[in-house]
Amino acid sequence: MEWAEAISEAVKYIESHLSEDITMYDVAKHVNISPFYFHKGFSILCGYSIMEYIRNRRMALAGTELITSDITVMELAMKYGYDSPDSFTKAFSRFHGYTPLAVRKNKTMVKSFAPLKLTILLKGGYTMDYRIVKKEAFTILGTAKEFSYENAKQEIPLFWQEHYSSGNGKYVCGMFGINIDPQMGNEKFEYLIADAYNPAVDIPDGFEVKTIPAFTWAVFPCKGALPYSLQDVNTKIFSEWLPALQDFEFAAGYCIEMYDNPSKYPNGASDENYYSEIWIPVKKK
């Protein structure tokens, strides 16, 4: 299934199951794409994580039902998967700005959140630099932490801040940021801040050595200040490169970001010429 078709089908599936207990994994399974890549692609292309989209749609529908019917808050909470009226009220208030009781009593306006609709925009040809590289297994030294797909976007930058503020940068400078989900279907994935491993150096406490398997990698160069250059290339990978890809497909649940030494640039990682790369393992279709 192509990416545009997959997202369109995912939205249809979500809309028909909003009052059921659905997860990101149910949606990814329905469109036959690994959660590892579908979550990332959906978030980049649509601007929301899958679960954010589901929550927003549920709250929008709940608001409409509240002002157009006699349904109770308890019934709405149960219908849209909340354990109690209190947890539903908190979610409702965050989305609409008012409690359900305030909306019903004061006839307060509620917010809408329309279903996503796929629009195909023909741009003509485009160019995107990348290369295909066969790389043998290599070993890295890093510090690792598990993240849920849902919160990773906010929590991984904090992990990097913690790494440097704690002094761990003297052991691992941070040449790589590595996402690993071997089964490509777990609720969480492992993320490592890592360098190439030097066996002549002792392994510091709290760090680990890990082997990255041999793969054929699609390598995408990124030029410019972080994080914007990486974000721009990631968007192009899922919106332009992947939909046009005919010969290759994703091969495994790995994604590597490679960072050049910031000291080589006048403004470090914020320099307009700063260089980094995104590596994605691929295989022939």
Buried (B, 14 or more C-beta within 10 A) or exposed (E): EEBBEBBBBBBEBBEEBBEEEBBBBBBBBBBEBBBBBBBBBBBBBBEBBBBBBBBBBBBBBBBEBBEEEEEEBEEBBBBBBBEEBEEBBEBBBEBBEBBBEBBBEEEBEBEEBEEBEEEEEEEEEEEEEBEEEEBEEEEBBBBBBEBEBBEBEEEBEEBBEEBBEEEBEEBBBBBBBBBBBEEBEBEBBBBBBBBEBEEEEEEEEEBBEBEBEEBBBBBBBBBBBBBEBBEEBBEBBBBBBBEEBEEBEBBBBBBBBBBBEBEEBEEEBEBEEBBBBBBBBBEEE
